[in-house]
Amino acid sequence: MKPGLTGEWQVNGRSTVKDFEDIVQMDLRYQIIWSPIYDLVLIFRTIYVILLRRGAF
């Protein structure tokens, strides 16, 4: 699967998730539950995280 602009890691932890295996598991979970609606959810959650400036240390 091609990488996108956002994903599970970006909205679910970002700087708090240190283990590469956890990041891989998030990507695999995304592939399993993917749908156009889920992509919209991730986009809105990304905007929310950016506006709150969460997880960017």
CHARMM internal coordinates of N, CA and C (Angstrom, degrees):
IC EDIT
DIST 1 N 1 CA 1.4345
DIST 1 CA 1 C 1.5266
ANGL 1 N 1 CA 1 C 108.21
DIST 1 C 2 N 1.3244
ANGL 1 CA 1 C 2 N 117.15
DIHE 1 N 1 CA 1 C 2 N 135.53
DIST 2 N 2 CA 1.4588
ANGL 1 C 2 N 2 CA 121.65
DIHE 1 CA 1 C 2 N 2 CA 178.59
DIST 2 CA 2 C 1.5298
ANGL 2 N 2 CA 2 C 110.46
DIHE 1 C 2 N 2 CA 2 C -70.89
DIST 2 C 3 N 1.3275
ANGL 2 CA 2 C 3 N 116.16
DIHE 2 N 2 CA 2 C 3 N 143.17
DIST 3 N 3 CA 1.4651
ANGL 2 C 3 N 3 CA 118.15
DIHE 2 CA 2 C 3 N 3 CA 176.21
DIST 3 CA 3 C 1.5225
ANGL 3 N 3 CA 3 C 110.83
DIHE 2 C 3 N 3 CA 3 C -69.57
DIST 3 C 4 N 1.3144
ANGL 3 CA 3 C 4 N 115.01
DIHE 3 N 3 CA 3 C 4 N 150.64
DIST 4 N 4 CA 1.4585
ANGL 3 C 4 N 4 CA 120.14
DIHE 3 CA 3 C 4 N 4 CA -179.70
DIST 4 CA 4 C 1.5187
ANGL 4 N 4 CA 4 C 111.53
DIHE 3 C 4 N 4 CA 4 C -115.45
DIST 4 C 5 N 1.3190
ANGL 4 CA 4 C 5 N 115.42
DIHE 4 N 4 CA 4 C 5 N -165.41
DIST 5 N 5 CA 1.4494
ANGL 4 C 5 N 5 CA 121.10
DIHE 4 CA 4 C 5 N 5 CA -179.43
DIST 5 CA 5 C 1.5190
ANGL 5 N 5 CA 5 C 112.71
DIHE 4 C 5 N 5 CA 5 C -78.84
DIST 5 C 6 N 1.2976
ANGL 5 CA 5 C 6 N 117.11
DIHE 5 N 5 CA 5 C 6 N -27.07
DIST 6 N 6 CA 1.4582
ANGL 5 C 6 N 6 CA 121.75
DIHE 5 CA 5 C 6 N 6 CA -178.74
DIST 6 CA 6 C 1.5105
ANGL 6 N 6 CA 6 C 109.63
DIHE 5 C 6 N 6 CA 6 C -145.43
DIST 6 C 7 N 1.3141
ANGL 6 CA 6 C 7 N 116.14
DIHE 6 N 6 CA 6 C 7 N 175.56
DIST 7 N 7 CA 1.4509
ANGL 6 C 7 N 7 CA 119.44
DIHE 6 CA 6 C 7 N 7 CA 179.97
DIST 7 CA 7 C 1.5157
ANGL 7 N 7 CA 7 C 111.43
DIHE 6 C 7 N 7 CA 7 C -176.47
DIST 7 C 8 N 1.3287
ANGL 7 CA 7 C 8 N 114.60
DIHE 7 N 7 CA 7 C 8 N -171.48
DIST 8 N 8 CA 1.4553
ANGL 7 C 8 N 8 CA 121.46
DIHE 7 CA 7 C 8 N 8 CA -178.68
DIST 8 CA 8 C 1.5256
ANGL 8 N 8 CA 8 C 111.56
DIHE 7 C 8 N 8 CA 8 C -56.52
DIST 8 C 9 N 1.3101
ANGL 8 CA 8 C 9 N 117.06
DIHE 8 N 8 CA 8 C 9 N -47.23
DIST 9 N 9 CA 1.4675
ANGL 8 C 9 N 9 CA 121.06
DIHE 8 CA 8 C 9 N 9 CA -176.73
DIST 9 CA 9 C 1.5203
ANGL 9 N 9 CA 9 C 111.43
DIHE 8 C 9 N 9 CA 9 C -60.81
DIST 9 C 10 N 1.3157
ANGL 9 CA 9 C 10 N 117.61
DIHE 9 N 9 CA 9 C 10 N -40.28
DIST 10 N 10 CA 1.4539
ANGL 9 C 10 N 10 CA 121.33
DIHE 9 CA 9 C 10 N 10 CA -177.27
DIST 10 CA 10 C 1.5225
ANGL 10 N 10 CA 10 C 112.72
DIHE 9 C 10 N 10 CA 10 C -66.95
DIST 10 C 11 N 1.3117
ANGL 10 CA 10 C 11 N 118.19
DIHE 10 N 10 CA 10 C 11 N -32.31
DIST 11 N 11 CA 1.4647
ANGL 10 C 11 N 11 CA 119.96
DIHE 10 CA 10 C 11 N 11 CA -177.43
DIST 11 CA 11 C 1.5298
ANGL 11 N 11 CA 11 C 112.85
DIHE 10 C 11 N 11 CA 11 C -102.57
DIST 11 C 12 N 1.3148
ANGL 11 CA 11 C 12 N 117.97
DIHE 11 N 11 CA 11 C 12 N -11.59
DIST 12 N 12 CA 1.4690
ANGL 11 C 12 N 12 CA 120.82
DIHE 11 CA 11 C 12 N 12 CA -177.16
DIST 12 CA 12 C 1.5184
ANGL 12 N 12 CA 12 C 112.25
DIHE 11 C 12 N 12 CA 12 C -119.02
DIST 12 C 13 N 1.2891
ANGL 12 CA 12 C 13 N 117.24
DIHE 12 N 12 CA 12 C 13 N 51.52
DIST 13 N 13 CA 1.4458
ANGL 12 C 13 N 13 CA 117.58
DIHE 12 CA 12 C 13 N 13 CA 173.32
DIST 13 CA 13 C 1.5069
ANGL 13 N 13 CA 13 C 115.26
DIHE 12 C 13 N 13 CA 13 C 133.05
DIST 13 C 14 N 1.2814
ANGL 13 CA 13 C 14 N 117.76
DIHE 13 N 13 CA 13 C 14 N -50.02
DIST 14 N 14 CA 1.4452
ANGL 13 C 14 N 14 CA 124.17
DIHE 13 CA 13 C 14 N 14 CA -179.04
DIST 14 CA 14 C 1.5250
ANGL 14 N 14 CA 14 C 112.27
DIHE 13 C 14 N 14 CA 14 C 47.81
DIST 14 C 15 N 1.3084
ANGL 14 CA 14 C 15 N 119.50
DIHE 14 N 14 CA 14 C 15 N -95.74
DIST 15 N 15 CA 1.4632
ANGL 14 C 15 N 15 CA 120.37
DIHE 14 CA 14 C 15 N 15 CA -175.82
DIST 15 CA 15 C 1.5234
ANGL 15 N 15 CA 15 C 113.04
DIHE 14 C 15 N 15 CA 15 C -77.92
DIST 15 C 16 N 1.3307
ANGL 15 CA 15 C 16 N 118.44
DIHE 15 N 15 CA 15 C 16 N -11.43
DIST 16 N 16 CA 1.4600
ANGL 15 C 16 N 16 CA 119.70
DIHE 15 CA 15 C 16 N 16 CA 178.21
DIST 16 CA 16 C 1.5187
ANGL 16 N 16 CA 16 C 112.22
DIHE 15 C 16 N 16 CA 16 C -87.27
DIST 16 C 17 N 1.3244
ANGL 16 CA 16 C 17 N 118.02
DIHE 16 N 16 CA 16 C 17 N -17.82
DIST 17 N 17 CA 1.4681
ANGL 16 C 17 N 17 CA 121.73
DIHE 16 CA 16 C 17 N 17 CA 178.50
DIST 17 CA 17 C 1.5294
ANGL 17 N 17 CA 17 C 107.27
DIHE 16 C 17 N 17 CA 17 C -93.39
DIST 17 C 18 N 1.3162
ANGL 17 CA 17 C 18 N 115.61
DIHE 17 N 17 CA 17 C 18 N 109.14
DIST 18 N 18 CA 1.4704
ANGL 17 C 18 N 18 CA 121.28
DIHE 17 CA 17 C 18 N 18 CA -175.70
DIST 18 CA 18 C 1.5267
ANGL 18 N 18 CA 18 C 113.25
DIHE 17 C 18 N 18 CA 18 C -100.90
DIST 18 C 19 N 1.3146
ANGL 18 CA 18 C 19 N 116.62
DIHE 18 N 18 CA 18 C 19 N -27.22
DIST 19 N 19 CA 1.4597
ANGL 18 C 19 N 19 CA 121.39
DIHE 18 CA 18 C 19 N 19 CA -174.48
DIST 19 CA 19 C 1.5277
ANGL 19 N 19 CA 19 C 110.43
DIHE 18 C 19 N 19 CA 19 C -82.60
DIST 19 C 20 N 1.3246
ANGL 19 CA 19 C 20 N 115.70
DIHE 19 N 19 CA 19 C 20 N 123.81
DIST 20 N 20 CA 1.4648
ANGL 19 C 20 N 20 CA 121.02
DIHE 19 CA 19 C 20 N 20 CA -179.96
DIST 20 CA 20 C 1.5224
ANGL 20 N 20 CA 20 C 111.80
DIHE 19 C 20 N 20 CA 20 C -58.59
DIST 20 C 21 N 1.3261
ANGL 20 CA 20 C 21 N 117.06
DIHE 20 N 20 CA 20 C 21 N -36.35
DIST 21 N 21 CA 1.4730
ANGL 20 C 21 N 21 CA 120.84
DIHE 20 CA 20 C 21 N 21 CA 179.32
DIST 21 CA 21 C 1.5248
ANGL 21 N 21 CA 21 C 111.00
DIHE 20 C 21 N 21 CA 21 C -60.88
DIST 21 C 22 N 1.3351
ANGL 21 CA 21 C 22 N 117.59
DIHE 21 N 21 CA 21 C 22 N -37.23
DIST 22 N 22 CA 1.4644
ANGL 21 C 22 N 22 CA 120.84
DIHE 21 CA 21 C 22 N 22 CA 177.67
DIST 22 CA 22 C 1.5281
ANGL 22 N 22 CA 22 C 110.96
DIHE 21 C 22 N 22 CA 22 C -65.31
DIST 22 C 23 N 1.3165
ANGL 22 CA 22 C 23 N 116.34
DIHE 22 N 22 CA 22 C 23 N -38.90
DIST 23 N 23 CA 1.4631
ANGL 22 C 23 N 23 CA 120.88
DIHE 22 CA 22 C 23 N 23 CA 178.43
DIST 23 CA 23 C 1.5314
ANGL 23 N 23 CA 23 C 110.06
DIHE 22 C 23 N 23 CA 23 C -65.06
DIST 23 C 24 N 1.3192
ANGL 23 CA 23 C 24 N 116.26
DIHE 23 N 23 CA 23 C 24 N -42.97
DIST 24 N 24 CA 1.4687
ANGL 23 C 24 N 24 CA 120.90
DIHE 23 CA 23 C 24 N 24 CA 178.05
DIST 24 CA 24 C 1.5275
ANGL 24 N 24 CA 24 C 110.06
DIHE 23 C 24 N 24 CA 24 C -62.20
DIST 24 C 25 N 1.3350
ANGL 24 CA 24 C 25 N 117.51
DIHE 24 N 24 CA 24 C 25 N -42.75
DIST 25 N 25 CA 1.4641
ANGL 24 C 25 N 25 CA 120.89
DIHE 24 CA 24 C 25 N 25 CA 178.70
DIST 25 CA 25 C 1.5259
ANGL 25 N 25 CA 25 C 111.16
DIHE 24 C 25 N 25 CA 25 C -61.63
DIST 25 C 26 N 1.3270
ANGL 25 CA 25 C 26 N 117.37
DIHE 25 N 25 CA 25 C 26 N -38.17
DIST 26 N 26 CA 1.4681
ANGL 25 C 26 N 26 CA 120.62
DIHE 25 CA 25 C 26 N 26 CA 176.86
DIST 26 CA 26 C 1.5240
ANGL 26 N 26 CA 26 C 110.63
DIHE 25 C 26 N 26 CA 26 C -63.17
DIST 26 C 27 N 1.3310
ANGL 26 CA 26 C 27 N 116.86
DIHE 26 N 26 CA 26 C 27 N -41.82
DIST 27 N 27 CA 1.4660
ANGL 26 C 27 N 27 CA 120.43
DIHE 26 CA 26 C 27 N 27 CA 178.78
DIST 27 CA 27 C 1.5317
ANGL 27 N 27 CA 27 C 111.33
DIHE 26 C 27 N 27 CA 27 C -65.59
DIST 27 C 28 N 1.3207
ANGL 27 CA 27 C 28 N 116.68
DIHE 27 N 27 CA 27 C 28 N -39.91
DIST 28 N 28 CA 1.4655
ANGL 27 C 28 N 28 CA 120.06
DIHE 27 CA 27 C 28 N 28 CA 178.53
DIST 28 CA 28 C 1.5316
ANGL 28 N 28 CA 28 C 110.98
DIHE 27 C 28 N 28 CA 28 C -66.42
DIST 28 C 29 N 1.3244
ANGL 28 CA 28 C 29 N 116.51
DIHE 28 N 28 CA 28 C 29 N -39.95
DIST 29 N 29 CA 1.4627
ANGL 28 C 29 N 29 CA 120.84
DIHE 28 CA 28 C 29 N 29 CA 177.28
DIST 29 CA 29 C 1.5288
ANGL 29 N 29 CA 29 C 109.88
DIHE 28 C 29 N 29 CA 29 C -60.73
DIST 29 C 30 N 1.3205
ANGL 29 CA 29 C 30 N 116.23
DIHE 29 N 29 CA 29 C 30 N -42.23
DIST 30 N 30 CA 1.4646
ANGL 29 C 30 N 30 CA 120.67
DIHE 29 CA 29 C 30 N 30 CA 178.80
DIST 30 CA 30 C 1.5275
ANGL 30 N 30 CA 30 C 110.63
DIHE 29 C 30 N 30 CA 30 C -58.46
DIST 30 C 31 N 1.3134
ANGL 30 CA 30 C 31 N 116.49
DIHE 30 N 30 CA 30 C 31 N -45.13
DIST 31 N 31 CA 1.4644
ANGL 30 C 31 N 31 CA 120.13
DIHE 30 CA 30 C 31 N 31 CA -178.94
DIST 31 CA 31 C 1.5277
ANGL 31 N 31 CA 31 C 111.76
DIHE 30 C 31 N 31 CA 31 C -63.00
DIST 31 C 32 N 1.3225
ANGL 31 CA 31 C 32 N 116.84
DIHE 31 N 31 CA 31 C 32 N -34.00
DIST 32 N 32 CA 1.4637
ANGL 31 C 32 N 32 CA 120.50
DIHE 31 CA 31 C 32 N 32 CA -179.08
DIST 32 CA 32 C 1.5228
ANGL 32 N 32 CA 32 C 111.55
DIHE 31 C 32 N 32 CA 32 C -72.26
DIST 32 C 33 N 1.3354
ANGL 32 CA 32 C 33 N 117.30
DIHE 32 N 32 CA 32 C 33 N -41.58
DIST 33 N 33 CA 1.4705
ANGL 32 C 33 N 33 CA 120.10
DIHE 32 CA 32 C 33 N 33 CA -174.21
DIST 33 CA 33 C 1.5269
ANGL 33 N 33 CA 33 C 113.06
DIHE 32 C 33 N 33 CA 33 C -101.92
DIST 33 C 34 N 1.3161
ANGL 33 CA 33 C 34 N 118.07
DIHE 33 N 33 CA 33 C 34 N 13.22
DIST 34 N 34 CA 1.4565
ANGL 33 C 34 N 34 CA 121.50
DIHE 33 CA 33 C 34 N 34 CA -176.87
DIST 34 CA 34 C 1.5237
ANGL 34 N 34 CA 34 C 112.27
DIHE 33 C 34 N 34 CA 34 C -57.44
DIST 34 C 35 N 1.3117
ANGL 34 CA 34 C 35 N 114.47
DIHE 34 N 34 CA 34 C 35 N 140.47
DIST 35 N 35 CA 1.4600
ANGL 34 C 35 N 35 CA 122.92
DIHE 34 CA 34 C 35 N 35 CA 170.09
DIST 35 CA 35 C 1.5253
ANGL 35 N 35 CA 35 C 106.51
DIHE 34 C 35 N 35 CA 35 C -162.82
DIST 35 C 36 N 1.3259
ANGL 35 CA 35 C 36 N 118.17
DIHE 35 N 35 CA 35 C 36 N 161.02
DIST 36 N 36 CA 1.4662
ANGL 35 C 36 N 36 CA 119.28
DIHE 35 CA 35 C 36 N 36 CA 177.05
DIST 36 CA 36 C 1.5353
ANGL 36 N 36 CA 36 C 112.07
DIHE 35 C 36 N 36 CA 36 C -59.16
DIST 36 C 37 N 1.3193
ANGL 36 CA 36 C 37 N 116.78
DIHE 36 N 36 CA 36 C 37 N -36.12
DIST 37 N 37 CA 1.4674
ANGL 36 C 37 N 37 CA 120.36
DIHE 36 CA 36 C 37 N 37 CA 178.47
DIST 37 CA 37 C 1.5272
ANGL 37 N 37 CA 37 C 109.98
DIHE 36 C 37 N 37 CA 37 C -65.22
DIST 37 C 38 N 1.3222
ANGL 37 CA 37 C 38 N 116.92
DIHE 37 N 37 CA 37 C 38 N -42.77
DIST 38 N 38 CA 1.4716
ANGL 37 C 38 N 38 CA 120.17
DIHE 37 CA 37 C 38 N 38 CA 179.61
DIST 38 CA 38 C 1.5254
ANGL 38 N 38 CA 38 C 110.50
DIHE 37 C 38 N 38 CA 38 C -63.75
DIST 38 C 39 N 1.3233
ANGL 38 CA 38 C 39 N 117.48
DIHE 38 N 38 CA 38 C 39 N -36.97
DIST 39 N 39 CA 1.4659
ANGL 38 C 39 N 39 CA 119.89
DIHE 38 CA 38 C 39 N 39 CA 175.32
DIST 39 CA 39 C 1.5280
ANGL 39 N 39 CA 39 C 110.78
DIHE 38 C 39 N 39 CA 39 C -60.55
DIST 39 C 40 N 1.3135
ANGL 39 CA 39 C 40 N 117.65
DIHE 39 N 39 CA 39 C 40 N -41.79
DIST 40 N 40 CA 1.4667
ANGL 39 C 40 N 40 CA 120.67
DIHE 39 CA 39 C 40 N 40 CA 177.24
DIST 40 CA 40 C 1.5276
ANGL 40 N 40 CA 40 C 111.20
DIHE 39 C 40 N 40 CA 40 C -63.26
DIST 40 C 41 N 1.3270
ANGL 40 CA 40 C 41 N 116.34
DIHE 40 N 40 CA 40 C 41 N -40.49
DIST 41 N 41 CA 1.4655
ANGL 40 C 41 N 41 CA 120.37
DIHE 40 CA 40 C 41 N 41 CA 177.25
DIST 41 CA 41 C 1.5299
ANGL 41 N 41 CA 41 C 109.88
DIHE 40 C 41 N 41 CA 41 C -59.56
DIST 41 C 42 N 1.3261
ANGL 41 CA 41 C 42 N 116.96
DIHE 41 N 41 CA 41 C 42 N -46.25
DIST 42 N 42 CA 1.4656
ANGL 41 C 42 N 42 CA 120.53
DIHE 41 CA 41 C 42 N 42 CA 179.38
DIST 42 CA 42 C 1.5309
ANGL 42 N 42 CA 42 C 111.75
DIHE 41 C 42 N 42 CA 42 C -62.65
DIST 42 C 43 N 1.3233
ANGL 42 CA 42 C 43 N 117.19
DIHE 42 N 42 CA 42 C 43 N -39.43
DIST 43 N 43 CA 1.4596
ANGL 42 C 43 N 43 CA 120.48
DIHE 42 CA 42 C 43 N 43 CA 178.77
DIST 43 CA 43 C 1.5286
ANGL 43 N 43 CA 43 C 110.55
DIHE 42 C 43 N 43 CA 43 C -62.70
DIST 43 C 44 N 1.3355
ANGL 43 CA 43 C 44 N 116.98
DIHE 43 N 43 CA 43 C 44 N -46.27
DIST 44 N 44 CA 1.4612
ANGL 43 C 44 N 44 CA 120.01
DIHE 43 CA 43 C 44 N 44 CA 179.29
DIST 44 CA 44 C 1.5296
ANGL 44 N 44 CA 44 C 111.63
DIHE 43 C 44 N 44 CA 44 C -65.99
DIST 44 C 45 N 1.3252
ANGL 44 CA 44 C 45 N 116.36
DIHE 44 N 44 CA 44 C 45 N -38.62
DIST 45 N 45 CA 1.4692
ANGL 44 C 45 N 45 CA 119.07
DIHE 44 CA 44 C 45 N 45 CA 177.56
DIST 45 CA 45 C 1.5210
ANGL 45 N 45 CA 45 C 110.68
DIHE 44 C 45 N 45 CA 45 C -66.55
DIST 45 C 46 N 1.3253
ANGL 45 CA 45 C 46 N 117.78
DIHE 45 N 45 CA 45 C 46 N -35.04
DIST 46 N 46 CA 1.4595
ANGL 45 C 46 N 46 CA 121.22
DIHE 45 CA 45 C 46 N 46 CA 177.33
DIST 46 CA 46 C 1.5273
ANGL 46 N 46 CA 46 C 110.54
DIHE 45 C 46 N 46 CA 46 C -63.66
DIST 46 C 47 N 1.3088
ANGL 46 CA 46 C 47 N 116.46
DIHE 46 N 46 CA 46 C 47 N -45.21
DIST 47 N 47 CA 1.4684
ANGL 46 C 47 N 47 CA 120.61
DIHE 46 CA 46 C 47 N 47 CA 178.09
DIST 47 CA 47 C 1.5320
ANGL 47 N 47 CA 47 C 109.87
DIHE 46 C 47 N 47 CA 47 C -60.02
DIST 47 C 48 N 1.3204
ANGL 47 CA 47 C 48 N 116.34
DIHE 47 N 47 CA 47 C 48 N -43.29
DIST 48 N 48 CA 1.4585
ANGL 47 C 48 N 48 CA 121.78
DIHE 47 CA 47 C 48 N 48 CA 179.07
DIST 48 CA 48 C 1.5317
ANGL 48 N 48 CA 48 C 111.05
DIHE 47 C 48 N 48 CA 48 C -59.48
DIST 48 C 49 N 1.3362
ANGL 48 CA 48 C 49 N 116.97
DIHE 48 N 48 CA 48 C 49 N -47.35
DIST 49 N 49 CA 1.4605
ANGL 48 C 49 N 49 CA 122.14
DIHE 48 CA 48 C 49 N 49 CA -179.47
DIST 49 CA 49 C 1.5294
ANGL 49 N 49 CA 49 C 110.55
DIHE 48 C 49 N 49 CA 49 C -63.28
DIST 49 C 50 N 1.3189
ANGL 49 CA 49 C 50 N 116.82
DIHE 49 N 49 CA 49 C 50 N -39.93
DIST 50 N 50 CA 1.4663
ANGL 49 C 50 N 50 CA 120.53
DIHE 49 CA 49 C 50 N 50 CA 179.36
DIST 50 CA 50 C 1.5240
ANGL 50 N 50 CA 50 C 110.51
DIHE 49 C 50 N 50 CA 50 C -65.31
DIST 50 C 51 N 1.3154
ANGL 50 CA 50 C 51 N 117.12
DIHE 50 N 50 CA 50 C 51 N -45.05
DIST 51 N 51 CA 1.4630
ANGL 50 C 51 N 51 CA 120.38
DIHE 50 CA 50 C 51 N 51 CA -178.61
DIST 51 CA 51 C 1.5325
ANGL 51 N 51 CA 51 C 111.73
DIHE 50 C 51 N 51 CA 51 C -65.25
DIST 51 C 52 N 1.3168
ANGL 51 CA 51 C 52 N 117.50
DIHE 51 N 51 CA 51 C 52 N -34.72
DIST 52 N 52 CA 1.4685
ANGL 51 C 52 N 52 CA 120.66
DIHE 51 CA 51 C 52 N 52 CA 178.31
DIST 52 CA 52 C 1.5221
ANGL 52 N 52 CA 52 C 112.80
DIHE 51 C 52 N 52 CA 52 C -83.76
DIST 52 C 53 N 1.3285
ANGL 52 CA 52 C 53 N 115.44
DIHE 52 N 52 CA 52 C 53 N -8.66
DIST 53 N 53 CA 1.4901
ANGL 52 C 53 N 53 CA 121.59
DIHE 52 CA 52 C 53 N 53 CA -177.36
DIST 53 CA 53 C 1.5179
ANGL 53 N 53 CA 53 C 111.41
DIHE 52 C 53 N 53 CA 53 C 54.47
DIST 53 C 54 N 1.3140
ANGL 53 CA 53 C 54 N 115.49
DIHE 53 N 53 CA 53 C 54 N 45.74
DIST 54 N 54 CA 1.4626
ANGL 53 C 54 N 54 CA 121.56
DIHE 53 CA 53 C 54 N 54 CA 179.46
DIST 54 CA 54 C 1.5155
ANGL 54 N 54 CA 54 C 111.62
DIHE 53 C 54 N 54 CA 54 C -91.60
DIST 54 C 55 N 1.3258
ANGL 54 CA 54 C 55 N 116.28
DIHE 54 N 54 CA 54 C 55 N 140.25
DIST 55 N 55 CA 1.4564
ANGL 54 C 55 N 55 CA 122.01
DIHE 54 CA 54 C 55 N 55 CA 170.05
DIST 55 CA 55 C 1.5053
ANGL 55 N 55 CA 55 C 116.71
DIHE 54 C 55 N 55 CA 55 C 76.60
DIST 55 C 56 N 1.3000
ANGL 55 CA 55 C 56 N 118.66
DIHE 55 N 55 CA 55 C 56 N 10.03
DIST 56 N 56 CA 1.4706
ANGL 55 C 56 N 56 CA 120.09
DIHE 55 CA 55 C 56 N 56 CA -177.37
DIST 56 CA 56 C 1.5223
ANGL 56 N 56 CA 56 C 110.83
DIHE 55 C 56 N 56 CA 56 C -107.20
DIST 56 C 57 N 1.3233
ANGL 56 CA 56 C 57 N 116.94
DIHE 56 N 56 CA 56 C 57 N 62.11
DIST 57 N 57 CA 1.4443
ANGL 56 C 57 N 57 CA 116.93
DIHE 56 CA 56 C 57 N 57 CA 177.65
DIST 57 CA 57 C 1.4807
ANGL 57 N 57 CA 57 C 109.37
DIHE 56 C 57 N 57 CA 57 C -100.89
END
COOR INIT
IC SEED 1 N 1 CA 1 C
IC BUILD
